Amino acid sequence: LLTSQAMELYLYHLKPAPMHSEWDAIAMNPEITRSNKQAHRESAKTTFWAITVPLYRIAIWSWMRREGNLDIDEHIAIFCWDMADAKARVRQIRREIETNVRLREDFGIMASRNKQRVWGDAQFIVDGARDVKNPTVYASGVGGTTPGTRLTCAILDDTTHPLHVQSRIQREKQLHLVEEVVEPSMLEGAPIYAIHTTF
């Protein structure tokens, strides 16, 4: 099942775009661990990379965990220019897990049934995770805190914008995010997907 196919099956209410099938070649290839894509606003790049890809990874992880074929938990970080945007992405993923009937039917209950586990807009831990301290999905703005665990996937969603790189301080923030926060937090072989808007 390709990422774009999963989107058609489970996220049929979201708008697909023609290039999503092309992006499958990146999202489904474990040998591609660094990707930097630029696309226009109508390409639904956030829908594909920051919503569908994390949901797909969580759903497959949940299924494999139930089958007893997986020891490692998913830890996915979504970075945006500001925290509000990053939280909006995480909130949408969380709502799909809570309310999407098709996801629940095929992959089981992924929403945490343990009220002591984090389940919010900034971060959440899915049901069945062995690591009960570090979030399954984590939101951060540029200049935010370092994730508390090694990441299995990181998504940089429109962290760059012409208005965000005009000054030296702004450019240094961008470099700090990649070099000092994201890269050191990645597990070996874990992918980083950076997506940007064409202006």
MARBA-3410 file (N, C-alpha, C, O; in Angstrom, 1 decimal):
199
0.8,-1.2,0.0,0.0,0.0,0.0,0.9,1.3,0.0,1.6,1.5,0.9 ~ 0.8,2.1,-1.0,1.6,3.3,-1.1,0.9,4.4,-0.3,-0.2,4.3,0.0 ~ 1.7,5.4,0.0,1.2,6.5,0.8,0.0,7.2,0.2,-0.9,7.5,0.8 ~ 0.1,7.5,-1.1,-0.9,8.1,-1.8,-2.2,7.2,-1.9,-3.3,7.7,-1.8 ~ -2.0,5.9,-2.0,-3.2,5.0,-1.9,-3.8,5.0,-0.6,-5.0,4.9,-0.4
-3.0,5.1,0.5,-3.5,5.1,1.8,-4.3,6.4,2.0,-5.4,6.4,2.7 ~ -3.9,7.5,1.4,-4.6,8.7,1.5,-6.0,8.6,0.8,-7.0,9.1,1.3 ~ -6.0,7.9,-0.3,-7.3,7.8,-1.0,-8.2,6.9,-0.3,-9.4,7.1,-0.3 ~ -7.7,5.9,0.4,-8.5,4.9,1.1,-9.0,5.5,2.5,-10.2,5.3,2.8 ~ -8.1,6.1,3.2,-8.4,6.5,4.6,-8.6,8.0,4.8,-9.3,8.4,5.7
-8.1,8.8,3.9,-8.2,10.2,4.1,-8.9,10.8,2.8,-8.5,11.8,2.3 ~ -9.9,10.1,2.4,-10.6,10.5,1.2,-11.3,11.9,1.2,-11.6,12.4,0.2 ~ -11.4,12.4,2.4,-12.0,13.7,2.6,-11.0,14.9,2.4,-11.3,16.0,2.3 ~ -9.7,14.5,2.3,-8.7,15.5,2.0,-8.4,15.5,0.5,-8.6,14.6,-0.2 ~ -7.9,16.7,0.1,-7.7,16.9,-1.3,-6.3,16.3,-1.8,-5.3,16.8,-1.3
-6.4,15.4,-2.7,-5.1,14.9,-3.3,-4.6,15.8,-4.4,-5.3,16.7,-4.9 ~ -3.4,15.5,-4.9,-2.8,16.2,-6.0,-2.1,15.3,-6.9,-1.6,14.2,-6.4 ~ -1.9,15.6,-8.2,-1.3,14.6,-9.1,0.2,14.2,-8.7,0.6,13.1,-8.9 ~ 0.9,15.1,-8.1,2.3,14.8,-7.8,2.4,13.9,-6.6,3.5,13.4,-6.3 ~ 1.4,13.6,-5.9,1.4,12.7,-4.7,1.9,11.3,-5.1,2.7,10.7,-4.3
1.5,10.8,-6.2,2.0,9.5,-6.6,3.5,9.5,-6.9,4.2,8.5,-6.8 ~ 4.0,10.7,-7.4,5.4,10.8,-7.6,6.2,10.9,-6.3,7.3,10.3,-6.2 ~ 5.6,11.5,-5.3,6.2,11.6,-4.0,6.3,10.2,-3.3,7.1,10.1,-2.4 ~ 5.4,9.3,-3.7,5.5,7.9,-3.1,6.9,7.4,-3.3,7.4,6.7,-2.4 ~ 7.5,7.7,-4.4,8.9,7.1,-4.6,9.9,7.5,-3.6,10.8,6.8,-3.3
9.6,8.7,-2.9,10.5,9.1,-1.8,10.0,8.6,-0.5,10.8,8.0,0.3 ~ 8.7,8.7,-0.2,8.2,8.4,1.1,8.3,6.9,1.3,8.4,6.4,2.5 ~ 8.2,6.0,0.3,8.2,4.6,0.4,9.6,4.0,0.3,9.7,2.7,0.4 ~ 10.6,4.8,0.0,11.9,4.2,-0.2,12.8,4.4,1.1,13.2,5.6,1.3 ~ 13.1,3.4,1.8,13.9,3.5,3.0,15.3,4.0,2.8,16.0,4.4,3.8
15.8,3.9,1.6,17.1,4.4,1.3,17.2,5.9,1.1,18.3,6.4,1.2 ~ 16.1,6.5,0.9,16.1,8.0,0.8,15.8,8.5,2.2,14.7,8.5,2.7 ~ 16.8,9.0,2.9,16.7,9.5,4.3,16.7,11.0,4.4,16.4,11.6,5.4 ~ 17.0,11.7,3.3,16.9,13.2,3.3,16.2,13.6,2.0,16.6,13.3,0.9 ~ 15.2,14.4,2.1,14.4,14.9,1.0,14.1,16.4,1.2,13.6,16.8,2.2
14.3,17.2,0.1,14.0,18.6,0.2,13.1,18.9,-1.0,13.6,19.0,-2.2 ~ 11.8,19.1,-0.8,10.9,19.3,-1.9,10.3,20.7,-1.9,10.0,21.3,-0.8 ~ 10.1,21.3,-3.0,9.5,22.6,-3.2,8.3,22.5,-4.1,8.4,21.9,-5.2 ~ 7.2,23.1,-3.7,6.0,22.9,-4.6,5.0,24.1,-4.3,5.1,24.8,-3.3 ~ 4.1,24.3,-5.3,3.2,25.5,-5.2,2.1,25.2,-4.1,2.0,24.1,-3.7
1.4,26.2,-3.8,0.4,26.1,-2.7,-0.7,25.1,-3.0,-1.2,24.5,-2.0 ~ -1.1,24.9,-4.2,-2.2,24.0,-4.5,-1.7,22.5,-4.6,-2.5,21.7,-5.0 ~ -0.5,22.2,-4.2,0.0,20.8,-4.4,-0.3,20.0,-3.2,-0.1,18.8,-3.2 ~ -1.0,20.6,-2.1,-1.4,19.8,-0.9,-0.2,19.1,-0.3,-0.3,17.9,0.1 ~ 1.0,19.8,-0.3,2.2,19.2,0.2,2.1,18.9,1.7,2.6,17.9,2.2
1.5,19.8,2.5,1.3,19.6,3.9,0.4,18.4,4.1,0.6,17.6,5.0 ~ -0.7,18.3,3.3,-1.6,17.1,3.4,-0.9,15.8,3.3,-1.1,14.9,4.0 ~ 0.0,15.8,2.3,0.8,14.5,2.0,1.9,14.3,3.0,1.9,13.2,3.7 ~ 2.8,15.3,3.2,4.0,15.0,4.0,3.7,15.2,5.5,4.3,14.4,6.3 ~ 2.9,16.1,5.9,2.8,16.4,7.4,1.6,15.8,8.0,1.5,15.7,9.2
0.6,15.3,7.2,-0.5,14.6,7.7,-0.6,13.1,7.3,-0.6,12.3,8.2 ~ -0.5,12.9,6.0,-0.7,11.5,5.6,0.5,10.6,5.9,0.4,9.5,6.4 ~ 1.7,11.1,5.7,2.9,10.3,6.0,3.0,9.9,7.5,3.2,8.8,7.8 ~ 2.8,10.9,8.4,2.9,10.5,9.8,1.7,9.5,10.2,2.0,8.5,10.9 ~ 0.5,9.7,9.7,-0.6,8.8,9.9,-0.3,7.4,9.4,-0.6,6.4,10.0
0.3,7.4,8.2,0.6,6.1,7.6,1.6,5.3,8.4,1.5,4.1,8.6 ~ 2.7,6.0,8.9,3.7,5.4,9.7,3.1,4.9,11.0,3.5,3.8,11.4 ~ 2.3,5.7,11.6,1.7,5.3,12.9,0.7,4.1,12.7,0.8,3.1,13.5 ~ -0.1,4.1,11.6,-1.0,3.0,11.4,-0.2,1.7,11.1,-0.6,0.6,11.6 ~ 0.8,1.7,10.3,1.6,0.5,10.0,2.3,0.1,11.2,2.4,-1.1,11.5
2.8,1.0,12.0,3.5,0.6,13.3,2.5,-0.1,14.2,2.8,-1.1,14.8 ~ 1.3,0.5,14.3,0.3,-0.1,15.2,-0.1,-1.5,14.7,-0.2,-2.4,15.6 ~ -0.2,-1.7,13.4,-0.5,-3.1,12.9,0.6,-4.0,13.2,0.4,-5.2,13.6 ~ 1.8,-3.6,12.9,3.0,-4.5,13.1,3.2,-4.8,14.6,3.6,-5.9,15.0 ~ 2.9,-3.8,15.5,3.1,-4.0,16.9,2.1,-5.1,17.4,2.4,-6.0,18.2
0.8,-5.0,16.9,-0.2,-6.0,17.3,0.2,-7.4,16.8,-0.1,-8.4,17.5 ~ 0.9,-7.5,15.7,1.3,-8.8,15.1,2.6,-9.3,15.8,3.0,-10.4,15.6 ~ 3.2,-8.4,16.7,4.4,-8.8,17.4,5.6,-8.7,16.6,6.6,-9.4,16.9 ~ 5.6,-7.9,15.5,6.8,-7.9,14.6,7.6,-6.6,14.8,8.5,-6.3,13.9 ~ 7.4,-5.9,15.9,8.2,-4.6,16.0,8.5,-4.3,17.4,7.7,-4.5,18.3
9.7,-3.9,17.6,10.2,-3.6,19.0,10.3,-2.1,19.2,10.3,-1.6,20.4 ~ 10.5,-1.3,18.2,10.8,0.1,18.3,9.5,0.9,18.2,8.7,0.6,17.3 ~ 9.4,2.0,19.0,8.2,2.9,18.8,8.5,3.9,17.8,9.6,4.2,17.4 ~ 7.4,4.5,17.2,7.5,5.6,16.3,7.6,6.9,17.2,6.9,7.1,18.2 ~ 8.6,7.8,16.7,8.7,9.1,17.3,8.9,10.1,16.2,10.0,10.2,15.6
7.8,10.8,15.9,7.8,11.7,14.7,7.7,13.1,15.2,6.8,13.5,16.0 ~ 8.6,14.0,14.6,8.5,15.4,15.0,8.1,16.2,13.7,8.6,16.0,12.6 ~ 7.2,17.2,13.9,6.8,18.1,12.9,7.2,19.5,13.3,6.7,20.0,14.3 ~ 8.0,20.1,12.4,8.5,21.4,12.7,7.9,22.4,11.7,7.9,22.1,10.5 ~ 7.4,23.5,12.2,6.9,24.6,11.3,7.6,25.9,11.8,8.3,25.9,12.8
7.3,27.0,11.0,8.0,28.2,11.4,7.5,28.6,12.8,8.4,29.1,13.6 ~ 6.3,28.5,13.1,5.8,28.8,14.5,5.1,27.6,15.1,4.6,26.7,14.4 ~ 5.0,27.7,16.4,4.4,26.5,17.1,2.9,26.3,16.8,2.4,25.2,16.7 ~ 2.2,27.4,16.5,0.8,27.3,16.2,0.5,26.5,15.0,-0.4,25.6,14.9 ~ 1.3,26.7,13.9,1.2,25.9,12.7,1.5,24.4,13.0,0.8,23.5,12.5
2.6,24.2,13.7,3.0,22.8,14.0,1.9,22.1,14.8,1.6,20.9,14.6 ~ 1.3,22.8,15.8,0.3,22.2,16.6,-1.0,21.9,15.8,-1.7,20.9,16.0 ~ -1.2,22.7,14.8,-2.4,22.5,13.9,-2.2,21.2,13.1,-3.2,20.4,12.9 ~ -1.0,20.9,12.7,-0.7,19.6,12.0,-0.9,18.4,12.9,-1.6,17.4,12.6 ~ -0.4,18.5,14.1,-0.5,17.4,15.1,-2.0,17.3,15.5,-2.4,16.1,15.7
-2.7,18.4,15.7,-4.1,18.3,16.0,-4.9,17.5,14.9,-5.8,16.7,15.3 ~ -4.6,17.8,13.7,-5.3,17.1,12.6,-5.0,15.6,12.6,-5.9,14.8,12.4 ~ -3.7,15.2,12.8,-3.4,13.8,12.9,-4.1,13.2,14.1,-4.6,12.1,13.9 ~ -4.1,13.8,15.2,-4.8,13.3,16.4,-6.3,13.1,16.1,-6.9,12.1,16.6 ~ -6.9,14.0,15.5,-8.4,13.9,15.2,-8.7,12.8,14.3,-9.7,12.1,14.4
-7.8,12.6,13.3,-8.0,11.4,12.4,-7.9,10.1,13.2,-8.7,9.2,13.0 ~ -7.0,10.0,14.1,-6.8,8.8,14.9,-8.1,8.6,15.8,-8.5,7.5,16.0 ~ -8.6,9.7,16.3,-9.8,9.7,17.2,-11.1,9.3,16.4,-11.9,8.6,16.9 ~ -11.2,9.9,15.2,-12.6,9.9,14.6,-12.7,9.1,13.3,-13.8,8.8,12.8 ~ -11.5,8.7,12.7,-11.6,8.1,11.3,-12.0,6.6,11.5,-11.2,5.8,12.0
-13.2,6.3,11.1,-13.7,4.9,11.2,-12.9,3.9,10.4,-12.7,2.8,10.9 ~ -12.6,4.3,9.2,-11.8,3.3,8.4,-10.5,3.0,9.0,-10.1,1.8,9.0 ~ -9.8,4.0,9.5,-8.5,3.7,10.2,-8.7,2.8,11.3,-7.9,1.8,11.5 ~ -9.7,3.0,12.1,-9.9,2.2,13.3,-10.3,0.8,12.9,-9.9,-0.2,13.6 ~ -11.1,0.6,11.9,-11.5,-0.7,11.5,-10.3,-1.6,11.0,-10.3,-2.8,11.3
-9.4,-1.0,10.3,-8.3,-1.7,9.7,-7.0,-1.8,10.6,-6.3,-2.8,10.6 ~ -6.9,-0.8,11.5,-5.6,-0.8,12.3,-5.9,-0.8,13.8,-4.9,-0.7,14.6 ~ -7.1,-0.8,14.2,-7.4,-0.9,15.6,-7.5,0.5,16.3,-7.3,1.5,15.6 ~ -7.7,0.5,17.5,-7.8,1.8,18.3,-6.4,2.2,18.6,-5.6,1.6,19.2 ~ -6.0,3.4,18.0,-4.7,4.0,18.2,-4.7,5.1,19.2,-3.7,5.4,19.8
-5.9,5.7,19.5,-6.0,6.7,20.5,-5.7,6.1,21.8,-6.2,5.1,22.2 ~ -4.9,6.8,22.6,-4.5,6.3,23.9,-5.7,6.1,24.8,-6.5,7.1,25.0 ~ -5.8,5.0,25.4,-6.9,4.7,26.4,-6.4,4.9,27.8,-7.2,4.7,28.8 ~ -5.2,5.3,28.0,-4.6,5.5,29.3,-4.6,7.0,29.5,-3.8,7.8,28.8 ~ -5.4,7.5,30.4,-5.6,8.9,30.7,-4.3,9.6,31.2,-4.2,10.8,31.2
-3.3,8.8,31.7,-2.1,9.3,32.2,-1.1,9.7,31.1,-0.1,10.3,31.3 ~ -1.4,9.2,29.9,-0.5,9.5,28.7,-0.9,10.8,28.1,-2.0,11.2,28.1 ~ 0.1,11.4,27.5,-0.1,12.7,26.9,-0.9,12.5,25.7,-0.7,11.6,24.9 ~ -2.0,13.4,25.5,-2.9,13.3,24.4,-3.3,14.7,24.1,-4.5,15.1,24.4 ~ -2.5,15.6,23.5,-2.8,17.0,23.2,-2.5,17.4,21.9,-2.1,16.6,21.0
-2.5,18.7,21.7,-2.2,19.3,20.4,-0.8,19.4,20.1,-0.3,19.3,18.9 ~ 0.1,19.6,21.1,1.5,19.7,20.9,2.2,18.4,20.8,3.3,18.3,20.2 ~ 1.6,17.4,21.4,2.2,16.0,21.4,1.2,15.0,21.9,0.3,15.3,22.6 ~ 1.4,13.8,21.4,0.6,12.7,22.0,1.3,11.4,21.9,2.3,11.2,21.1 ~ 0.9,10.4,22.6,1.4,9.1,22.7,0.3,8.1,22.3,-0.8,8.1,22.9
0.5,7.3,21.3,-0.6,6.4,20.8,-0.7,5.2,21.7,0.2,4.8,22.5 ~ -1.8,4.5,21.6,-2.1,3.3,22.4,-1.1,2.2,22.0,-0.8,2.0,20.8 ~ -0.6,1.5,22.9,0.4,0.4,22.6,1.8,0.8,22.6,2.7,-0.1,22.6 ~ 2.1,2.1,22.7,3.5,2.5,22.7,4.2,2.0,24.0,3.6,2.2,25.1 ~ 5.4,1.5,23.9,6.1,1.1,25.1,6.8,2.3,25.8,6.9,2.3,27.0
7.2,3.2,25.0,7.8,4.4,25.6,6.6,5.4,26.0,6.0,6.0,25.2 ~ 6.4,5.4,27.3,5.3,6.2,27.8,5.7,7.6,28.2,4.9,8.4,28.7 ~ 7.0,8.0,28.0,7.5,9.3,28.4,7.6,10.2,27.2,7.4,11.4,27.3 ~ 8.1,9.6,26.1,8.3,10.5,24.9,7.2,10.3,23.9,6.7,9.2,23.6 ~ 6.8,11.4,23.3,5.6,11.4,22.4,5.8,10.6,21.1,6.9,10.5,20.5
4.7,10.1,20.6,4.7,9.4,19.3,4.8,10.5,18.2,5.6,10.4,17.2 ~ 4.1,11.6,18.4,4.1,12.7,17.5,4.3,14.0,18.3,3.7,14.2,19.4 ~ 5.2,14.9,17.8,5.6,16.0,18.6,5.6,17.3,17.7,6.1,17.2,16.5 ~ 5.1,18.4,18.2,5.1,19.6,17.4,6.1,20.6,17.9,6.3,20.7,19.1 ~ 6.8,21.4,17.0,7.7,22.4,17.4,7.8,23.5,16.4,7.7,23.2,15.2
8.0,24.7,16.8,8.3,25.8,15.9,9.8,25.9,15.8,10.6,25.3,16.5 ~ 10.2,26.7,14.9,11.7,27.0,14.7,12.2,27.6,16.0,11.6,28.6,16.5 ~ 13.2,27.1,16.6,13.7,27.6,17.9,13.1,27.0,19.1,13.3,27.4,20.2 ~ 12.3,25.9,18.8,11.6,25.2,19.9,12.6,24.3,20.6,13.8,24.2,20.4 ~ 12.0,23.5,21.5,12.8,22.6,22.4,13.3,21.4,21.6,12.6,21.0,20.6
14.3,20.8,22.0,14.9,19.6,21.4,14.0,18.4,21.8,13.6,18.3,22.9 ~ 13.6,17.5,20.8,12.8,16.4,21.2,13.5,15.5,22.2,14.8,15.5,22.3 ~ 12.8,14.9,23.1,13.3,14.2,24.2,13.8,12.8,23.9,14.3,12.1,24.8 ~ 13.7,12.4,22.7,14.1,11.0,22.3,14.6,11.1,20.9,14.5,12.1,20.2 ~ 15.2,9.9,20.4,15.7,9.8,19.1,14.5,9.7,18.2,13.5,8.9,18.5
14.5,10.4,17.0,13.3,10.4,16.1,13.4,9.4,15.1,14.5,9.1,14.5 ~ 12.3,8.8,14.7,12.2,7.9,13.6,11.8,8.6,12.3,12.0,8.0,11.2 ~ 11.3,9.8,12.4,11.0,10.6,11.2,10.8,12.1,11.6,10.3,12.4,12.7 ~ 11.3,13.0,10.8,11.1,14.4,11.1,10.6,15.1,9.8,11.1,14.8,8.7 ~ 9.7,16.0,10.0,9.1,16.7,8.9,9.3,18.2,9.1,8.8,18.7,10.1
9.9,18.9,8.2,10.1,20.4,8.2,9.1,21.0,7.2,9.3,21.0,6.0 ~ 8.0,21.5,7.8,6.9,21.9,6.9,6.9,23.4,6.8,6.5,24.1,7.7 ~ 7.3,23.9,5.7,7.4,25.4,5.4,8.1,26.2,6.6,7.6,27.2,7.0 ~ 9.2,25.6,7.0,10.0,26.4,8.0,10.7,27.6,7.4,11.1,28.5,8.1 ~ 10.9,27.5,6.0,11.5,28.7,5.4,10.4,29.4,4.6,9.5,28.9,4.0
10.6,30.7,4.5,9.7,31.6,3.8,10.6,32.9,3.5,11.5,33.2,4.3 ~ 10.4,33.6,2.4,11.2,34.8,2.1,11.2,35.7,3.3,12.3,36.4,3.6 ~ 10.1,35.8,4.1,10.1,36.7,5.2,10.9,36.2,6.4,11.2,36.9,7.4 ~ 11.2,34.9,6.4,11.8,34.2,7.5,13.3,34.1,7.4,14.0,33.6,8.3 ~ 13.9,34.5,6.3,15.3,34.4,6.1,16.0,35.7,5.6,17.0,35.7,5.1
15.3,36.8,5.9,15.8,38.1,5.5,17.0,38.5,6.3,18.0,39.1,5.8 ~ 17.0,38.3,7.6,18.0,38.7,8.5,19.0,37.6,8.8,18.7,36.4,8.7 ~ 20.2,38.0,9.3,21.2,36.9,9.6,20.7,36.1,10.8,20.9,34.9,10.8 ~ 20.0,36.7,11.8,19.5,36.0,12.9,18.5,35.0,12.5,18.5,33.8,13.0 ~ 17.6,35.3,11.6,16.6,34.4,11.1,17.3,33.2,10.4,16.8,32.1,10.5
18.3,33.5,9.6,19.0,32.4,8.8,19.7,31.5,9.8,19.8,30.3,9.6 ~ 20.2,32.1,10.9,20.9,31.3,11.9,19.9,30.4,12.6,20.3,29.3,13.0 ~ 18.7,30.8,12.8,17.7,30.0,13.4,17.4,28.8,12.6,17.3,27.7,13.1 ~ 17.4,29.0,11.3,17.1,27.9,10.4,18.2,26.9,10.4,18.0,25.7,10.5 ~ 19.5,27.4,10.4,20.6,26.5,10.5,20.6,25.7,11.8,20.9,24.5,11.8
20.3,26.4,12.9,20.3,25.8,14.2,19.3,24.7,14.3,19.6,23.6,14.8 ~ 18.1,24.9,13.7,17.1,23.9,13.7,17.6,22.6,13.0,17.4,21.5,13.6 ~ 18.2,22.7,11.9,18.6,21.5,11.1,19.8,20.9,11.8,19.9,19.7,12.0 ~ 20.8,21.7,12.1,22.1,21.2,12.5,22.2,20.8,13.9,22.9,19.9,14.3 ~ 21.5,21.6,14.8,21.7,21.4,16.2,20.5,20.7,16.9,20.6,20.1,18.0
19.3,20.7,16.2,18.1,20.1,16.8,17.7,18.9,16.1,17.6,17.8,16.7 ~ 17.4,19.0,14.8,16.9,17.8,14.0,17.9,16.7,13.8,17.7,15.6,14.2 ~ 19.0,17.1,13.1,20.0,16.0,12.8,20.5,15.2,14.0,20.5,14.0,13.9 ~ 20.9,15.8,15.1,21.4,15.0,16.2,20.3,14.2,16.8,20.6,13.2,17.6 ~ 19.0,14.5,16.6,17.9,13.7,17.2,17.5,12.5,16.4,16.7,11.7,16.9
18.0,12.4,15.2,17.5,11.3,14.3,18.2,9.9,14.6,19.4,9.9,14.9 ~ 17.4,8.9,14.6,17.9,7.5,14.6,18.7,7.3,13.3,18.4,7.9,12.3 ~ 19.6,6.4,13.3,20.4,6.1,12.1,19.4,5.6,11.0,18.6,4.7,11.3 ~ 19.5,6.2,9.9,18.6,5.8,8.8,17.2,6.4,8.8,16.4,6.1,7.9 ~ 16.9,7.2,9.8,15.6,7.8,9.9,15.5,9.0,8.9,16.4,9.7,8.8
14.3,9.1,8.3,14.2,10.2,7.2,13.8,11.6,7.8,13.2,11.7,8.8 ~ 14.4,12.6,7.1,14.0,14.0,7.3,13.4,14.4,6.0,14.0,14.4,4.9 ~ 12.1,14.9,6.0,11.4,15.4,4.8,11.2,16.9,5.0,10.5,17.4,5.9 ~ 11.9,17.7,4.2,11.7,19.2,4.2,10.9,19.6,3.0,11.2,19.3,1.9 ~ 9.8,20.4,3.3,8.9,20.8,2.2,8.8,22.3,2.3,8.7,22.9,3.3
8.7,23.0,1.1,8.7,24.4,1.0,7.8,24.9,-0.1,7.4,24.1,-1.0 ~ 7.3,26.1,0.0,6.3,26.6,-0.9,7.1,27.4,-2.0,8.0,28.2,-1.7 ~ 6.7,27.2,-3.2,7.3,28.0,-4.4,6.7,29.4,-4.4,5.4,29.5,-4.4 ~ 7.5,30.4,-4.4,7.0,31.8,-4.5,7.3,32.4,-5.8,7.0,33.5,-6.1
END
